[in-house]
Amino acid sequence: MDSLEEDDEEKYKRQFAKYLEDDITSDTLEDVYREAHEKIRADPTFTPTGKQASYADTKNYKQKKLSKEERQERVHQKLREIQAERS
């Protein structure tokens, strides 16, 4: 963090923008982690936050397999829709 700040100020500000918003510098970063670990050790139970779900949580990667009857019904439903459009 320090070396990037010395080498390229623009890149440093872009890469650590969230840290800079919260007034976290390379000197205080260790304290932030230490406080977080102390809080976890004090109460290790999971408490959900109000944050938005991540992109991976919103995707449905595994779709439920349809039974033969469900697949056939789906085909018949599509055929009925096509016939309804034609008439």
Secondary structure, 3 states (H helix, E strand, C coil): CHHHHHHCHHHHHHHCHHHHHCCCCCCCHHHHHHHHHHHHHHCCCCCCCCCCCCHHHHCCCCCCCCCHHHHHHHHHHHHHHHHHHHC
